């Protein structure tokens, strides 16, 4: 039994609505921590930069999220955590605030305990180790400092041993230099005396100039005094700025807003990537360069730049009136143009819900929406865009699945433009890579090292 294309699209849209409804209900009924979890807290002197929903990590693996931060006793901050049920912690477990990335994302690191009976349970308070010291580390640092001091003293001993040592040569050069200055001074005693006489004459002339212009100086002082009085009474722009409380409050509010804005950018997390898709039907490659910016862990701005070797044609309708023998005829010409390998861009806003991400905006220069699912190394992405149907066109649907082979490399495959009536579905496969802040930082250090060795 064959189904029409409209029936397939309707069924597919109904399936997407069911998935979104299920994801929304699941997120509202469950916490953001996989498999439920239990709540714990800890007190810290300063929770600067820590945001709600920031990750909680143990040995580099996310095991929970930050539920909230509040002030206690007007002196310290209290941080509430939600930990996965399968994570079992000893009573001597500690936590520490850490930062990473170029822009300093703040997260909570769990330092697991090894002693004590029983396990941490709902409502327990953990110990903060943010400012705790490690004696072994301090001893190691002092040892390194002592070794450095030994090297410095050895170099000084080498530089000062013997007549040809650098330090001895410097002292001898200084001695000769002072002797030369003495000789120059003796030979130019007369010139020095004349210079002193000229300086005395110059000071006497300045004295007469000041005496002759005393009135002008007094008038200038009176004007300065008048200006300071106006400022003190709040007259003029500077006077209002210094004396008007409303102006000062507005300036403070503006500075606070600027500080909040800069603080938000500080927590940005950046991801840069590239991937290519080989279209089996068109027998050509489709390339993507992507940039992802996350101001907070569950929200993102996604930007893509791509080339399409086989896009849908663009229709141009031109109407012309032709008059012959007193009769006017209207001629309409419909021109379909295919602009191959033209650049297309995508700008989307994305929001995470549990393991799902809902996004929307411009997709390949057309309006569209999408739903992504990510679980471990496996991800599935569905996009629907270009909903124009004037010339018998169908919505552009695309399904893509990817698997991470390493931290940065992945392979992918899927189907593109499944409803296009002018061609068969374009199945594709390909590969790509992506880098986050930490990876970019390592690449920058490697590049600097390579340039140093290159010199």
N, C-alpha and C positions, 0 to 999 in steps of 0.2 A: 504494500500500500504506500503510495507516494504522497508526501505532504508538500504544499506550496511553500514558496520562499517566505511569504508573509506569515504563515503558520510557524515556520522555524524561528523567525525573528521574534514573534510574540512569545513563543515558548522560552526562548533564550532570555528575553527581558523579564519574564515572570520568574525564571530561575535566579537571575541576579537580584531581583527584589526580595525573594525569599532568603537568599544568602545575607543580604544587608540587614533584613529584619532579624534574622537569627543572631548575627554578629552584634547588633545593637542591644538585643535582650540579654545576650551572654555577657557583654561588657557591663551592663547596668546591674546584673545580678551577681557578678563575680568581681573580685578584685583584679588589679592589673598583674598580679603574681600568678604564674601558672600553678594550677592545682590548689588554689586557695592559699592559705598561709596563716601565720600568727604574727601579732604585733608586739614589738619591743621598742624601747626608747633609750636615749642617752643624752646627757647634758654636756654642753661645750661652751667655752668662753665666747667664741665668735663663730657664727654660721654664715659668714659673708660669702656670697656667690652660690650657696646651696639652694636649689630650687625644688619645688614639689615635683614628684615623678622622676627625680634624678636617680640614676642606677645605684644599686648596692651590689658590690662585687666581693667575691671570695676567691682568691688565687686567680684573679683575672676573669672570672666567670660571673655573669650577672645572676644573682640569687634573690633579688628583691628590688623594691623601689622605696623612695622617700615619700611618706604619706603627708607629712606636714612639718612645719617649724613654727614654734611659738616662744614667747618670752616668759621666763619664770623668775620670780623674785626681783624683777627689774634689774637683774645683773647678768644672767646667763640665758642662753638659748637652749630649748629642749627640742630634740629632733625625734620624730616618730617614724619607725621603719616597719615595712611589711615584708616578712621573710617567707620563702617557699616552705611548705610543709616538710619536704624531704630533706631539708638542711637542718642537721642536728648540731647544736653548739654546746660546748662545755660552759660551766658557770664562770670560768676565768677568761672568757672570750672578751676581746677588746675591739673597739672601732676607731677609725682614723679618717679625717677629712683629707682628700687628695685632689689634685688638679692634673689635667692632662691637655694635650693639644696646644696649638699656637695661641689660642685665645683663652685658655685656662678654664675649661669645663670642670666644675667641682662635683665630685661624687664621694660616696662613702665606701671605705674599704674595711672588710671584716678581717681581724687577726684572730684566727681560731685558737681556743685554749686547749690545753692538754691535761689539766689537772682538775680535781674536784669531782664529786659524785653527782649524778643526775644530769639533766639537760636544761637548757634555757627554755622557758615556757611562756605562754601568753602573758603580756603585761610586765615582764621583767625589765630591769634597767641594766644596760651594758656600761662598761667602763670606757672612758674616752682616753685614747693614747696619742692624741694629736700632738701634745707637747711633751710626751714622755721621752726620756733620753735612753740611750743604749750605751752602757759603760764600755763594752767591747769596741763599739764604733768610736767612742771618744779616745780610748787608748790607742786604737789604730791611727786616728788622726794625729794625735800627739807624736806617735812614732814617726809618721811621715814628716811632720814638721821638724822633728829632731834630725832626721836624715838630711832634710834640706839645709838646715843650719850647718851641719857638718860639711856639706858640699860648699856652702858659701865661705865658711872660714878657711877651708882648704884652698879655695881659689884666691882668697885674700892673702894667704901665706905665700902662695906661688907668685902673686903679683907684686909682693913687697920684698922678696928674697933677692939679694944681689944688687949691684949698682945698675945693671941694665933692666931691672924689674920695672913694669909700667908705673907703679906708684912712685918709686924713687925718681924716675925720669920726670914725672909731673912736678914733684917737689923741686927738683933742680931747675926745671923750666920756670917755675914761679919765682925762685930766687933770682934767676937771671932777669926775669921780667921786672921785678921790683928794682933791681940795680939799674936797668935801663931807664925806668921812670925817674929815678933819682938823678941820673945824669942829664936827662932831658930837662928836668926842673932847674938844675943848676945852670945849664946853658941858656935857659930862657927866662932868667929872673927878671930882666928888664921888661920883657913882653908881659909877664904876669903882673908886674906893677902897673903897666899901662892899662891892662884889662881891669884891674881893681879901680883905677881912677875913672875909667869910662863907666863902670857900674855905679860909682858914687855920683857922677854927673847925671846918669839916667834916673836914679832915684830922686835927685834934687829936682829934675825937670818934672817928674811925675807928681811931686809934692806941690809944685806951682800949678800944674794942670788941675789937680783936685781942688786947690784953693780957689782958682778962677771959676770952676764949675760947681761950686758949693750950692748955688741956688738951684741949678738943674737937678743935682742929686737930691736936694730936699723935696723938690716937686715930685720926683720919681718915687721917693719914699711915701709921700702923701697919697699918691695914686695907688701904690701897693696896699697901704693901710685902708684906703676906701674900698678896694676890691675885697680884701679879707673881711671887712665889716659886712659887706653885702652877702658874701658867702656864709658868714656866721648867722645872718638873719634869714637865710633861706631864699635869697633872691638869685635869679638866674638859674641856668641848667645845673651847674655844679653845686650851687647852694641847695637846690631841691634834692639833688642826688645824695648830699651829705646830711641833710636835716629833715627831709620829708620821710616819715615812716612808711607811707604807702609806696613811695618809689623804691625804697630799700627792700620792702617785702616783695614787690614785683621782681626786682633783680634777683633776690634770693630764690624765688619760685622758678625763675628762668634757669638759674644755675642748677637747682635740684632736678629740673626736667632734663637738662643736658647730661647731668651725672647719671640719671636713670637710663637715658638712651645709650650712653657709652657703656654702662654696666651690662645692658642687654646684649650689645655686640660682643662684649668680652666672652660671653658664654656660647658663641656660635661654634658649631661643628661643621666642617666643610668636607665634602666628598667629591672627587674628580674621577671621571671614568671614560672609557671608550670601548665600543664593541662594533663588530661588523656582522652582517647577516647575508648569507648566500641564498638568493631566491631561486629555487629549483625550476619554477615555471618561466621566469624572465631570464634566467641564467645570467644574473648580474649581482653585484654587491650593493648593499645598502648600509651606509656607515653612520654612526651616532657618536657625538661627543657630548658628555653630560656633566652637569654641575649641580650638586645638591647642598643646600644650606639649611641647617637645623638650629634655629634660635633657642628652642627648647626640645627636650628629648622626643616628644610626641607630635611635633609639628615641623613641617619642612616646606621649602620652596625648591621646586625641581625645574631645571632649565636644560633643554636639549637642543643641539644643532645637528641637523641630519641632511642627507642627500637622498633623493628617491629616483632611481633610474627608470621606473615605469609608473608614473603617477596617473591619476584620472585626468582626462582632458578638461580644459577650461573653456566654457562656451561664451562666445561674444555674439550678441544679436544686434544687427544694424538695419535700420529701416530707411528706405530711400523712396522719395516721391518722384515719379517720372511723368512728365506732361507731353502728350503727342496728339495733334489734331484737336486741341481743345479739351481732351480727356486726360485726367490725372490717374495714374496707377501707382499703388503703393507696393514696393518690392521689399521683402524681408529676407535678409541673409543671415543664416546661423553658421558661425564659424567655430569649430572645435580645435583648440590649440593644446598640444602636449609639450610642456616645458620640462624636458628631461634633465636630471642631475641638478636641478635648482635647489638652493638652500632653503630648508624649512626649519622653523624653530618651534619649540614647545616651552610654555611657561605655565606651571601648574602649582596649586596650593594643595598640600597633602596633610592628612590627619590620621594618626594611628589609633586603632581600636583593637586591643588585644593583639592577635597575630595578623590582623587585617589592616590595610591602609586604603583609605578612600581619597581620591584626588580628582581635581577638575580644573579646567582652564583651557588654554590653547594647546592642542596636540597636532603637531605637524602643520602649523599655521591655520588650523581649523578648530572650532569649538568642540569640546568633548569631555568625557568623564572616564574614570577608570577605577578598578578595584584590584588590589594586590594582596597576595597571601604569602607570608614568609615564616617558615618553620625550620630552624637549624640551617643546613646548607642548601635547602631546596626552596625555590620561590616560583610563584605563578603570577603572571600579570595579564589582566584583561583590559583592553581599551576600546572605546567606541567614540568615533568622531566623524566629522564631515557628513552631517545628516541631510544634505541637499538631495531632493528627489525630483527636481523640476524636469530633468532630461532623462528620466527613467533610472536615475542613479539610486544606489542603496547605501545605507550607512556603512562606513568603513569600520570593520571589526578586526581586531587583532588579538591573538592569544600567544603568550610567550612564556616558556618555562626555562629556568636556569638552575645550574648546580655549581656550587663553589668547589673548585678543585684544590685551591689553596686559599690563603687569606686574601690574596689580591686577584687571582685568576679564576675565571669561570667559563663554562660552556653553556650554550643555549640552543633552543629550537622552538618551532611553533608554526602557526598558520597566519597568513596575512590576507586582508581584503577578501573574506570568505563569501560575501554576498554580491560581489561584482558580477553583473550580468554579461560583461564583455570579455571575461577571461576566467580561467579556472583558478581555484584557490592557490595562492602562492605559498607553498610550504617552504620553510627556510631552516637553516642551522648556521651556527657560527660560534664565536668566542669573543672574550673581552677581558678587560682588567679594570680595577677601581682602586683608588688610593684615598685614605682618610688623613686627618691632620698628622697623626704619629708617623705614618708612612712618608708623607711629604717632608716632615722634619728630618727623617733618616736619609732621604734622598738628597736634601740640601746639605747635610753634613758630609755625605759621600762625595757630592760634587765639589765641595770646598777642599776636601782631602785630595781628590784627584787633581784639582787645579794646582795645589801646592806642590805635589810630586811632579806635575807637568813642568813647573818652572825649574 
